[in-house]
Amino acid sequence: MLKLAVLVSGGGTNLQAIMDCINNGKITNAQIQVVISNKEEAFGLERARKAGIPARCISPKSYEKREDFNGALLGEIQSHDIDLVVLAGYLVILPEILVQEYQNRIINIHPSLLPSFGGVGCYGLKVHEKVLERGCKVTGATVHFVDEGTDTGPIILQKSVEVLDNDTPQTLQQRVMEEAEWNILPKSIDFIANGKIVVEKNKVRRI
Ligand code: GRF
């Protein structure tokens, strides 16, 4: 059974997609042990509590020193004997120590077809604003392993979404979530939970 820690900063719709897929059998051999947010008011924590899943707020603002936050976050994850950390709309820079301890055991959902529209400062609604500014006809979402960079780790799954002429950043974000994110994040977790992928030379291969 793959033990998951899901990290959120906002509405938690990707968390909800994971919970729903575990409940309806689209994800097997996996269980959410804890949901952690940097924001007490994140609705993702509320979603976890409603489902009876331990929900913790661990915020950098609650610690004088960053390394104390880093230690608290790593400690919470380790206390649940976690196999896979899932960043589901988590907007805090991960402690290096966590990325090192959990190499190829942290995954992230990004709302574009990486490497396009990724990297420092490119997250959430900003991604869709840039896609529309550029006049792209297709966008989508990417699930990737987290490495030391920003949105640079091995890509697990991607799914494309058409950009419509009358799209706003908000309508595009919603369609990318509905048609891509809520599909490929649970699918990626199921692949990992059932040993369907390997990472070789920094590339993900289906087996
Ligand atoms: C989504 O656009 C997701 O791609 C990004 O954070 C936003 C909110 O996600 N990573 P959620 O509703 O909190 O899952």
Boltz pocket constraint, residues with backbone or C-beta under 6 A from the ligand:
constraints:
  - pocket:
      binder: B
      contacts: [[A, 8], [A, 9], [A, 10], [A, 11], [A, 12], [A, 13], [A, 14], [A, 15], [A, 44], [A, 87], [A, 88], [A, 89], [A, 90], [A, 109], [A, 110], [A, 111], [A, 124], [A, 125], [A, 173], [A, 177], [A, 181]]
      max_distance: 6.0
